[in-house]
Amino acid sequence: MLDLGRSFLASVERSPTATAIVDGDLRLNYADWFARIGAVAGGLSELGLHRGDCLLIVMQNRWQMATLHWACQFLGVIVTPLNWRAKPDEVEYCAIDSRARAVAYDESSAEAVFGSAACKAIARIVAGKGGNDEIVFDSLLSTHVPHQMPQADAEDWSVMLYTSGTTGKPKGVPRRHRAERAAAVAHVAQNLYSARERTLGVMPLYHTMGVRSLLSMALVDGCFVCLPRFEAGEALQIIARERISNLYLVPTLYHDLLAHKAFRDTDIGSVRRLGFAGAAMSKDLLRRLDGAFRPDLFVNHYGSSEIYTFTIDPAAPEKPGSAGKAGLNTRVRVVTIEAQTADESAATGEEGQIIADLSSDEAFEGYWQRPDADAKSIRQGWYFTGDTGYFDKDGDLFVTGRMDDMIISGGENISPIEIESVLSLHDAVDEVAVAGLADERWGQQVVAFVKRKKPIDAQALDTFCIASDLLNFKRPREYVFVRDIPKSPVGKILRRKLVAGEYQRDD
C-alpha cells in the first residue's frame, strides 16, 4: 500500500495546477503547495526531527497546520495535534506523554504552550510573530527539501490523536499510514466524492473528522478550504464564494448554519453532498437540512478515532436515527450490556454495547503506553466502543448513547438520545439534552435540559411527550430551561456538566 507522502505525490503528478488549499487570500495549487510542504519538511529535519518522533501541533485550521501535517507524512514524523483551546496542564501532559521533540502553535494557543514547562524545553515553531527563542514558521519555507522524499512507508506511524479524556487523562491513539490511507479511501467511496471536490475545512485537524477531510481531498485532487474557527456567517460566505461541493460537519454546526440570518440569501447550490458524524442528529434537523440543501447524498457516519468507520447510512433522512450498516472496511456487532466476550450477541432490538472488528484496515492497534486502556477496550480482536445501541429488523444500527450516559431509573435502562429525538420535534425547542440526576427513590430521574426557540413551559412539553410514542417511564420528570447546551469543541453534548449543574438557567 502507498504511504501518505506518495499518495500526495500522486495528486501532484496528476493535477499539478489544480487548487489544493485555500486560506483567506492564499491559494495554492498542488505543485506550489508541495514545494512549501517539502521546504517545511526540510526545516523540521534541520531541527532534528526524525522518523518516529512526535511533533505536537496546537493550532487552529490554517494552511500552516495542514502543511505541517503533510510535511510529517513525508518525513515519517508522527503528527500529534491538540485542541487549540487546551489548557496548559493538558498541553503539558500530552507533551510529556508523547515525548514530543518540538511543538508548533499559533496565537490561539500561545498562552497554553507558554504555560507548559515541557514545551519550553523543546523546539517551538510559531505561525506568526515569534520572540528570540521561537522558530517562525515562515523561516522553514526557505530550507532545502530533504534529498530523500518521502522517507516514510505504509507501516510508519502517521498521526496520534488524543481522545477527549472526559474521564481521567486523555489517551493517545497512534495510527499507521496504511490505516489512515484506508480510512481516507473509504471516506471517498462512502461519500461518493468525485475528482476536484471542494470541502469546507472547518472540522478541527486535531479531530478525526478534520483529518479525514484533509486526506480525502488530496486523494481526489480536491481543495481544502480552511476556516480556522467556525462562525456561521463566514462559513456561508465561503460556501458561496468557493463553490463548496461537500460539507462534513457535526450536527451543531449544521444547526448554526440554518439558524443564521444570512442562510436564506446564500447561494448553497454547489453543495451536493452532506455528511455528519460526532453526535446524533435530531429528526427535525435532518428534515430541515434535507429540505434546504436537497443533496444528492446525505450520509450519517458513525465511527471513532480508534477505528475511523463503524457504520454508514447513505440516506440518513429516510430513516432518522439510523447509523446504517457496517462500512467498507469494518464488521460490527452488538453484544449484551454485561458481555465480557465478543460472542455474547444481543438480540434484534435489544440494546447492548457496540463492538467492532480490529481486523479492519482502518483500525488502530492499541493506545499509546496505556495497557490498562487496552485491557478495558480490546478483547478477542474486537474493540469495545463503550457506545450503546441495537440492530433493528432490517439490520440497521441505532446508536443510543454511551455506557456512561445510560440512565437507570427504577431498574430500567433509558437512553437519553431517544428522548432528545422526540423533544427536538417540538417547534418551540431549539436544542435539548437529557441526563439522569440522582434521585433517592428511583436511583436516577430523567431530566430534560431545553434551549427554547420561543416561549414554552414544562407542562406543554410533557403533554407533547405523552402524545408521542415515547414510553411513559422514559418521559422526563423535570424540565430545566437553559441558555445553552454545554458541548465539546466538536459538538458532543457534555452531559456531565448538566449533571454537575454547570449551566445557566433561562427562566
Secondary structure as UniProt FT lines:
FT   HELIX           4..14
FT   TURN            16..17
FT   STRAND          19..23
FT   TURN            24..25
FT   STRAND          26..29
FT   HELIX           30..46
FT   TURN            47..48
FT   TURN            51..52
FT   STRAND          54..58
FT   HELIX           63..75
FT   STRAND          78..81
FT   TURN            84..85
FT   HELIX           88..98
FT   STRAND          102..105
FT   TURN            107..109
FT   HELIX           110..114
FT   HELIX           117..120
FT   STRAND          123..126
FT   TURN            132..133
FT   STRAND          135..136
FT   HELIX           137..140
FT   TURN            141..142
FT   TURN            154..155
FT   STRAND          157..162
FT   STRAND          172..176
FT   HELIX           177..190
FT   TURN            191..192
FT   TURN            195..196
FT   STRAND          198..201
FT   TURN            205..206
FT   HELIX           208..219
FT   TURN            220..221
FT   STRAND          223..226
FT   HELIX           232..241
FT   TURN            242..243
FT   STRAND          246..249
FT   HELIX           251..259
FT   TURN            261..262
FT   HELIX           263..265
FT   TURN            269..270
FT   STRAND          273..276
FT   HELIX           283..293
FT   STRAND          297..302
FT   STRAND          311..313
FT   HELIX           316..318
FT   TURN            320..321
FT   STRAND          322..326
FT   TURN            328..329
FT   STRAND          332..335
FT   TURN            337..338
FT   TURN            342..343
FT   TURN            348..349
FT   STRAND          352..357
FT   TURN            358..359
FT   TURN            361..362
FT   TURN            368..369
FT   HELIX           371..377
FT   STRAND          378..379
FT   TURN            380..381
FT   STRAND          382..391
FT   TURN            393..394
FT   STRAND          397..402
FT   HELIX           403..405
FT   STRAND          407..409
FT   TURN            410..411
FT   STRAND          412..414
FT   HELIX           416..423
FT   TURN            424..425
FT   TURN            427..428
FT   STRAND          429..439
FT   TURN            440..442
FT   STRAND          443..452
FT   HELIX           458..467
FT   HELIX           472..474
FT   STRAND          478..482
FT   TURN            489..490
FT   HELIX           495..499
FT   TURN            500..501
//
